[in-house]
Amino acid sequence: MKLKVGDQVKFLNDTGGGKVTAIINKDMVNVLNEDGFEVPVLKEELLSADEEESKEEEQYTYEDYQAEEEEPDYDAFGEEVPDVESMDSTEDPGNHVYFSFLPLDQKNPVNDDLECYLINDSSFYLHYLILLKRANTYVYFASGELEDNTKIFIKTIEKERINEIKHFRFQFLFYKKGFFPPHAPLDLTINLQPQKFFKSGTFKENDFFDENALLLKLKKEEEFSKKVSALTEEEINEVIREKEKDNRESKGTGTREKKTDTEEVDLHIEELVDKPKELSNKEMLEIQMGKFQTALEGALKTPKTKKIVFIHGVGNGRLRYELRKYLDRHYSNLDYQDASFKEYGYGATLVFLQK
């Protein structure tokens, strides 16, 4: 049976029916049922409503349903202002958003399609836009609104397409129907390694599904700086001592084994110029980015080099941010992640040059 968005349908194995809101694939569609819930249904389990019934149900749209169920508007001038300090915030530790992947075949999770879900584990309403990176641009993936402490099915990704899901971009707007401390919209990107989806250990028990799933906590880029600032001085000194110890071993006794397939590039400005104090911040950044670009291009031309580590330090995070932005814009085919904390602390990025 051929269906299109907007068709009225009836359920063969259940009472009632609804309207087709999206075509998931050749076998499945999303149907907005009479209770106002959007559910995925196999086409073979649906029957087209006759023309007369279709005309009657045209009077009842999704927009009508939402209008009936909406809470009354708040009187912005009549509401009593609560204690500001008692207001919930999106920055509170208990507020999180997750993007998850659920294998349809739990017995053979590495050889089947994946269902995507967005989980709003917070006390805020969430407007969301999800984009998928294709080549050097983005394409629409999903959008909508999600109530607090709920999850929503986004889309099914066929196993033949799994290798194409490497970069997702999320744009979020948090709000409440009442008083709340507003926050700037959140815009973040996650980079995936598709090969992980073909490993059974990737999918684990969790608090949101009865089945095993992969959950990715979506965090702000700024949380990197918060994570660093949260370290105690003793923890930072311990990382420095470990690094200095490793350096002494590699230079003195030669006992530290060098990874032959991994190149290491130190982008600290004092390693690149003789008199860094004579340079402005802008000049220093230009020199560091120039070194980064040259080293990356050189490593890509060296077959034996499979990975490259760029040591950028912690600082204010500007070099790290510019480095990763450059990778996203000019080398979207390359995956990257934080380098080993044990070896580099929070101050290095590992780039994978080969799969």
Buried (B, 14 or more C-beta within 10 A) or exposed (E): EEBEEEBBBBBEEEEEBBBBBBEBBEEBBBBBBBEEEBBBBEBEEBEBBEEEEBEEBEEEEEEEBEEEEEEEEEEEEEEEEEEEEEEBEBEEEEBBBBBBBBBEEEEEBBEBBBBBBBBBBBBBBBBBBBBBBEEEEBEEBBEEEBEBEEBBBBBBBEBEEBEEBBBBBBBBBBBBEEBBEEBEEBEBBBBBEBEBBEEEEBBEEBEBBEBBBBBBEBBBBEEBBEEBEEBEEEEBEEBEEBBEEBEEEEEEEEEBEEEEEBBBBBBBBEEBBEEBEEBEEEEBBEBBBEBBEEBBEEBBEEEEBBBBBBBBBBEEBEBBBBBBEBBBEEBBEBBBEBBEEEBBBBBBBBBEBEE
